[in-house]
């Protein structure tokens, strides 16, 4: 990461801001600090992120942390950019920090889901990270209808982190381990996710040089948003999907036996 600047939160879409209902504007009040990481040479993504934030009542809350692309290792740049946001939030005394990446795209956003996430964050004290959208290795229901307990896989483009975990991640040294892997390797990580997820990565080309081939493959098969929804669906209904496959195989074998 070559440099870092902070732009104060502002509304770039007055009409969108005026269209927000008073209760919607306060939906994010349970988060103390909100940051969005943006590359200095991608003002197009910064502009689109502002538009996305205005859609969900964040037009006057998000601060943009503008960074230069790392000269030799984009993974290291991503790692350090997230750490810069964490340290800024910690210095401000934040108990909860919400971090976005500038390719954020909101879909299926629901004030009701966010209110349930709000209640979870206030009432439940044993959580470290809550993702508004990500890929998971497993998920299961909680006592809160819009919150799942998950085993995190990847895609840290929209997540809320508690102060204790922010301190842990902020002090990690770069050891050629990606930010996603660093999160996944944390011992006894209590990770959760909003359900249904409403934060996705847009179709903008990835800025991570190491993922360009994967990014092209994702586009061929429908894009990150579709894959994230499929990932959520498969893990949420794993038992039903397995049962359906078992029944289908059993019926096929029975028909073959009859023939």
VOPAGU-2260 file (C-alpha; in pm, 1 decimal, decimal comma):
REM VOPAGU-2260
SITE   aa  ch    i         X         Y         Z
SITE  UNK   A    0       0,0       0,0       0,0
SITE  UNK   A    1     164,5     320,0    -117,6
SITE  UNK   A    2     -51,7     583,9      43,0
SITE  UNK   A    3    -376,5     640,5     223,1
SITE  UNK   A    4    -625,5     925,6     235,2
SITE  UNK   A    5    -957,5     955,5     413,2
SITE  UNK   A    6   -1251,9    1133,5     258,8
SITE  UNK   A    7   -1522,7    1250,4     494,2
SITE  UNK   A    8   -1867,7    1096,7     446,2
SITE  UNK   A    9   -2097,7    1295,8     222,1
SITE  UNK   A   10   -2398,7    1245,8       2,8
SITE  UNK   A   11   -2332,2    1240,0    -371,2
SITE  UNK   A   12   -2694,8    1178,2    -463,1
SITE  UNK   A   13   -2926,7    1437,7    -299,1
SITE  UNK   A   14   -3236,1    1291,0    -459,2
SITE  UNK   A   15   -3159,3     944,4    -323,2
SITE  UNK   A   16   -3087,9    1091,5      18,2
SITE  UNK   A   17   -3419,0    1277,2      26,1
SITE  UNK   A   18   -3602,7     959,0     -69,0
SITE  UNK   A   19   -3493,2     781,9     249,9
SITE  UNK   A   20   -3755,5     745,8     519,4
SITE  UNK   A   21   -3651,4     879,8     864,6
SITE  UNK   A   22   -3652,2     531,7    1017,1
SITE  UNK   A   23   -3436,4     395,1     732,6
SITE  UNK   A   24   -3168,5     659,8     786,1
SITE  UNK   A   25   -3118,2     532,1    1143,3
SITE  UNK   A   26   -3101,4     163,1    1052,1
SITE  UNK   A   27   -2722,2     156,2    1077,4
SITE  UNK   A   28   -2698,3     335,1    1412,1
SITE  UNK   A   29   -2570,1      22,8    1590,7
SITE  UNK   A   30   -2240,8      47,0    1394,1
SITE  UNK   A   31   -1995,7     300,3    1537,6
SITE  UNK   A   32   -1768,7     353,8    1234,1
SITE  UNK   A   33   -1811,7     269,6     865,6
SITE  UNK   A   34   -1529,0     262,2     610,0
SITE  UNK   A   35   -1502,9     178,0     242,2
SITE  UNK   A   36   -1169,3      83,5      84,5
SITE  UNK   A   37   -1117,3     234,0    -261,2
SITE  UNK   A   38    -824,4     242,0    -502,2
SITE  UNK   A   39    -700,7     587,4    -595,6
SITE  UNK   A   40    -696,6     496,7    -966,5
SITE  UNK   A   41   -1056,4     364,0    -967,3
SITE  UNK   A   42   -1275,6     673,5    -914,2
SITE  UNK   A   43   -1549,3     493,6   -1109,6
SITE  UNK   A   44   -1583,0     236,5    -833,8
SITE  UNK   A   45   -1582,4     503,3    -565,0
SITE  UNK   A   46   -1863,7     688,6    -742,0
SITE  UNK   A   47   -2068,3     369,0    -779,4
SITE  UNK   A   48   -2010,5     279,4    -413,7
SITE  UNK   A   49   -2150,2     617,9    -309,9
SITE  UNK   A   50   -2458,1     547,3    -519,5
SITE  UNK   A   51   -2498,9     204,5    -360,4
SITE  UNK   A   52   -2468,3     349,2     -10,0
SITE  UNK   A   53   -2735,3     609,9     -85,7
SITE  UNK   A   54   -2975,5     327,3    -175,2
SITE  UNK   A   55   -2958,1     175,8     173,9
SITE  UNK   A   56   -2938,9     483,7     396,0
SITE  UNK   A   57   -2559,2     504,1     421,9
SITE  UNK   A   58   -2510,8     816,3     211,1
SITE  UNK   A   59   -2391,6    1022,2     510,0
SITE  UNK   A   60   -2210,3     753,6     711,1
SITE  UNK   A   61   -1938,6     582,9     507,6
SITE  UNK   A   62   -1585,6     722,8     506,4
SITE  UNK   A   63   -1370,4     634,5     205,5
SITE  UNK   A   64   -1019,8     509,3     274,0
SITE  UNK   A   65    -846,9     571,9     -59,1
SITE  UNK   A   66    -530,3     369,5    -114,1
SITE  UNK   A   67    -272,5     329,8    -389,1
SITE  UNK   A   68    -233,1     -15,4    -539,1
SITE  UNK   A   69      54,0    -211,3    -390,0
SITE  UNK   A   70     347,4    -206,4    -636,0
SITE  UNK   A   71     426,3    -576,6    -617,2
SITE  UNK   A   72     163,0    -774,9    -424,2
SITE  UNK   A   73    -208,2    -693,5    -443,4
SITE  UNK   A   74    -288,6    -942,5    -164,6
SITE  UNK   A   75     -56,9    -753,1      68,3
SITE  UNK   A   76    -219,1    -426,4     -35,6
SITE  UNK   A   77    -566,4    -564,0      43,0
SITE  UNK   A   78    -443,0    -699,3     378,1
SITE  UNK   A   79    -291,9    -365,8     480,4
SITE  UNK   A   80    -590,5    -164,9     356,6
SITE  UNK   A   81    -827,1    -358,6     581,7
SITE  UNK   A   82    -586,1    -313,7     869,6
SITE  UNK   A   83    -578,4      63,2     804,4
SITE  UNK   A   84    -956,7      76,0     842,9
SITE  UNK   A   85    -945,5    -132,9    1160,2
SITE  UNK   A   86    -679,8      87,0    1317,2
SITE  UNK   A   87    -870,1     402,8    1227,5
SITE  UNK   A   88   -1185,0     264,3    1388,3
SITE  UNK   A   89    -997,1     153,6    1698,4
SITE  UNK   A   90    -834,5     495,9    1732,0
SITE  UNK   A   91   -1181,5     651,0    1718,0
SITE  UNK   A   92   -1293,5     430,6    2007,7
SITE  UNK   A   93   -1538,6     227,3    1797,0
SITE  UNK   A   94   -1689,2     -82,1    1954,3
SITE  UNK   A   95   -1815,2    -204,3    1616,8
SITE  UNK   A   96   -1663,9    -128,5    1275,2
SITE  UNK   A   97   -1825,1    -190,5     936,5
SITE  UNK   A   98   -1588,8    -228,0     641,0
SITE  UNK   A   99   -1680,0    -234,2     272,2
SITE  UNK   A  100   -1476,0    -271,2     -44,2
SITE  UNK   A  101   -1562,5     -32,3    -326,8
SITE  UNK   A  102   -1708,6    -297,1    -558,3
SITE  UNK   A  103   -2002,1    -331,1    -318,9
SITE  UNK   A  104   -2344,7    -401,5    -469,7
SITE  UNK   A  105   -2664,6    -427,1    -265,1
SITE  UNK   A  106   -2934,2    -672,9    -366,8
SITE  UNK   A  107   -3229,8    -805,7    -165,2
SITE  UNK   A  108   -3171,1    -531,9      94,1
SITE  UNK   A  109   -3439,7    -542,7     361,9
SITE  UNK   A  110   -3482,3    -301,9     656,1
SITE  UNK   A  111   -3637,3    -592,7     844,1
SITE  UNK   A  112   -3328,0    -808,3     800,7
SITE  UNK   A  113   -3102,8    -522,3     911,2
SITE  UNK   A  114   -3316,7    -459,6    1220,0
SITE  UNK   A  115   -3282,1    -826,6    1311,8
SITE  UNK   A  116   -2904,7    -803,8    1261,1
SITE  UNK   A  117   -2909,1    -492,8    1482,8
SITE  UNK   A  118   -3091,1    -684,7    1757,6
SITE  UNK   A  119   -2846,6    -974,6    1730,6
SITE  UNK   A  120   -2545,3    -744,8    1761,0
SITE  UNK   A  121   -2690,3    -571,9    2066,0
SITE  UNK   A  122   -2819,8    -880,4    2250,1
SITE  UNK   A  123   -2566,2   -1147,4    2157,1
SITE  UNK   A  124   -2221,3   -1096,0    2308,4
SITE  UNK   A  125   -2027,9   -1393,0    2169,4
SITE  UNK   A  126   -1961,7   -1288,7    1811,6
SITE  UNK   A  127   -1650,3   -1160,4    1640,4
SITE  UNK   A  128   -1749,9   -1097,0    1279,2
SITE  UNK   A  129   -2081,9   -1061,5    1102,6
SITE  UNK   A  130   -2077,8   -1065,8     723,1
SITE  UNK   A  131   -2347,8    -893,3     520,1
SITE  UNK   A  132   -2250,9   -1123,4     234,6
SITE  UNK   A  133   -1970,7   -1376,6     177,8
SITE  UNK   A  134   -1892,8   -1734,3      77,4
SITE  UNK   A  135   -1924,3   -1996,4     350,3
SITE  UNK   A  136   -1812,5   -2353,8     411,5
SITE  UNK   A  137   -2111,5   -2424,2     635,5
SITE  UNK   A  138   -2404,4   -2246,0     799,9
SITE  UNK   A  139   -2675,6   -2310,3    1054,8
SITE  UNK   A  140   -2966,7   -2119,6    1202,2
SITE  UNK   A  141   -2956,8   -1916,7    1521,4
SITE  UNK   A  142   -3230,0   -1782,2    1748,5
SITE  UNK   A  143   -3237,1   -1476,3    1519,9
SITE  UNK   A  144   -3428,0   -1528,9    1194,6
SITE  UNK   A  145   -3193,4   -1312,3     986,5
SITE  UNK   A  146   -2861,3   -1429,9    1129,2
SITE  UNK   A  147   -2675,3   -1754,6    1054,2
SITE  UNK   A  148   -2375,4   -1903,8    1234,1
SITE  UNK   A  149   -2119,5   -1978,5     963,1
SITE  UNK   A  150   -1781,4   -2125,8     885,5
SITE  UNK   A  151   -1627,8   -1849,5     679,2
SITE  UNK   A  152   -1469,3   -1927,2     342,0
SITE  UNK   A  153   -1385,8   -1599,8     162,5
SITE  UNK   A  154   -1501,8   -1258,6      30,5
SITE  UNK   A  155   -1451,4    -994,5     302,4
SITE  UNK   A  156   -1621,7    -717,1     105,9
SITE  UNK   A  157   -1884,1    -624,3     368,0
SITE  UNK   A  158   -1850,4    -717,5     733,6
SITE  UNK   A  159   -1903,8    -586,2    1085,9
SITE  UNK   A  160   -1627,4    -655,9    1334,5
SITE  UNK   A  161   -1621,2    -615,2    1711,4
SITE  UNK   A  162   -1345,3    -420,0    1879,2
SITE  UNK   A  163   -1172,8    -722,5    2034,8
SITE  UNK   A  164   -1136,6    -899,1    1700,1
SITE  UNK   A  165   -1040,7    -574,9    1524,8
SITE  UNK   A  166    -747,8    -544,8    1765,9
SITE  UNK   A  167    -640,6    -899,5    1685,2
SITE  UNK   A  168    -647,3    -851,5    1307,1
SITE  UNK   A  169    -498,0    -502,4    1317,8
SITE  UNK   A  170    -179,2    -624,0    1484,8
SITE  UNK   A  171    -111,1    -918,6    1252,1
SITE  UNK   A  172     210,9    -905,3    1052,5
SITE  UNK   A  173     207,3    -969,2     679,2
SITE  UNK   A  174     334,5   -1324,8     618,3
SITE  UNK   A  175     215,5   -1376,2     259,0
SITE  UNK   A  176    -119,8   -1500,1     389,8
SITE  UNK   A  177    -422,5   -1335,2     228,0
SITE  UNK   A  178    -672,7   -1144,0     440,6
SITE  UNK   A  179    -940,1   -1409,9     380,9
SITE  UNK   A  180    -700,1   -1684,1     490,7
SITE  UNK   A  181    -592,9   -1484,2     795,4
SITE  UNK   A  182    -955,9   -1459,5     907,2
SITE  UNK   A  183   -1022,7   -1825,8     837,8
SITE  UNK   A  184    -718,1   -1935,5    1039,6
SITE  UNK   A  185    -823,2   -1754,0    1356,7
SITE  UNK   A  186    -875,6   -1988,4    1650,1
SITE  UNK   A  187   -1231,4   -2020,0    1784,6
SITE  UNK   A  188   -1366,5   -1764,1    1540,7
SITE  UNK   A  189   -1731,9   -1680,7    1609,6
SITE  UNK   A  190   -1849,2   -1576,5    1263,1
SITE  UNK   A  191   -2205,1   -1498,7    1155,6
SITE  UNK   A  192   -2379,7   -1376,8     841,9
SITE  UNK   A  193   -2694,2   -1186,8     754,3
SITE  UNK   A  194   -2963,9   -1405,5     599,6
SITE  UNK   A  195   -3054,0   -1363,1     328,1
SITE  UNK   A  196   -2726,9   -1192,9     233,6
SITE  UNK   A  197   -2772,1    -851,7      75,7
SITE  UNK   A  198   -2414,6    -736,5      10,0
SITE  UNK   A  199   -2240,2    -865,3    -300,7
SITE  UNK   A  200   -1940,9    -785,0    -516,9
SITE  UNK   A  201   -2033,8    -604,6    -837,2
SITE  UNK   A  202   -1940,4    -709,6   -1189,4
SITE  UNK   A  203   -1653,2    -458,4   -1195,7
SITE  UNK   A  204   -1322,7    -628,5   -1291,9
SITE  UNK   A  205   -1124,6    -738,9    -988,3
SITE  UNK   A  206    -831,2    -526,1    -875,7
SITE  UNK   A  207    -657,6    -832,9    -731,0
SITE  UNK   A  208    -398,8    -940,4    -988,9
SITE  UNK   A  209    -382,4   -1291,7    -841,2
SITE  UNK   A  210    -753,6   -1350,3    -900,3
SITE  UNK   A  211    -787,1   -1232,0   -1260,4
SITE  UNK   A  212    -813,0   -1582,4   -1405,6
SITE  UNK   A  213   -1064,5   -1685,2   -1139,0
SITE  UNK   A  214   -1254,1   -1360,9   -1200,8
SITE  UNK   A  215   -1287,0   -1445,7   -1571,4
SITE  UNK   A  216   -1411,6   -1796,2   -1488,8
SITE  UNK   A  217   -1668,2   -1655,1   -1247,9
SITE  UNK   A  218   -1799,7   -1425,4   -1518,0
SITE  UNK   A  219   -1838,7   -1714,6   -1759,9
SITE  UNK   A  220   -2060,6   -1904,8   -1515,8
SITE  UNK   A  221   -2276,8   -1611,4   -1410,4
SITE  UNK   A  222   -2075,9   -1373,8   -1194,2
SITE  UNK   A  223   -1987,0   -1349,0    -827,3
SITE  UNK   A  224   -2334,8   -1243,2    -717,8
SITE  UNK   A  225   -2500,2   -1552,3    -863,4
SITE  UNK   A  226   -2230,3   -1779,2    -719,7
SITE  UNK   A  227   -2265,4   -1623,6    -374,5
SITE  UNK   A  228   -2641,6   -1678,2    -380,0
SITE  UNK   A  229   -2589,2   -2038,3    -492,4
SITE  UNK   A  230   -2336,2   -2092,8    -213,5
SITE  UNK   A  231   -2584,3   -1957,0      41,1
SITE  UNK   A  232   -2867,4   -2174,2     -94,6
SITE  UNK   A  233   -2663,7   -2495,9    -101,9
SITE  UNK   A  234   -2538,7   -2462,8     255,0
SITE  UNK   A  235   -2871,2   -2342,4     388,2
SITE  UNK   A  236   -3062,0   -2637,2     236,5
SITE  UNK   A  237   -2783,7   -2896,6     235,5
SITE  UNK   A  238   -2987,4   -3173,1     400,8
SITE  UNK   A  239   -3282,6   -3127,4     166,0
SITE  UNK   A  240   -3054,2   -3125,8    -138,8
SITE  UNK   A  241   -2876,2   -3442,2     -23,3
SITE  UNK   A  242   -3208,3   -3612,0      50,4
SITE  UNK   A  243   -3341,3   -3519,1    -294,7
SITE  UNK   A  244   -3032,9   -3666,0    -461,3
SITE  UNK   A  245   -3057,0   -3987,0    -257,1
SITE  UNK   A  246   -3424,6   -4027,4    -345,9
SITE  UNK   A  247   -3354,7   -3959,1    -714,4
SITE  UNK   A  248   -3078,3   -4221,0    -721,8
SITE  UNK   A  249   -3297,2   -4470,9    -536,2
SITE  UNK   A  250   -3586,6   -4419,6    -779,7
SITE  UNK   A  251   -3352,1   -4454,4   -1077,1
SITE  UNK   A  252   -3208,0   -4778,1    -941,2
SITE  UNK   A  253   -3559,0   -4911,9    -873,0
SITE  UNK   A  254   -3668,7   -4833,0   -1230,7
SITE  UNK   A  255   -3358,4   -5001,7   -1367,3
SITE  UNK   A  256   -3435,7   -5308,8   -1153,6
SITE  UNK   A  257   -3791,1   -5318,8   -1292,4
SITE  UNK   A  258   -3660,1   -5300,2   -1648,4
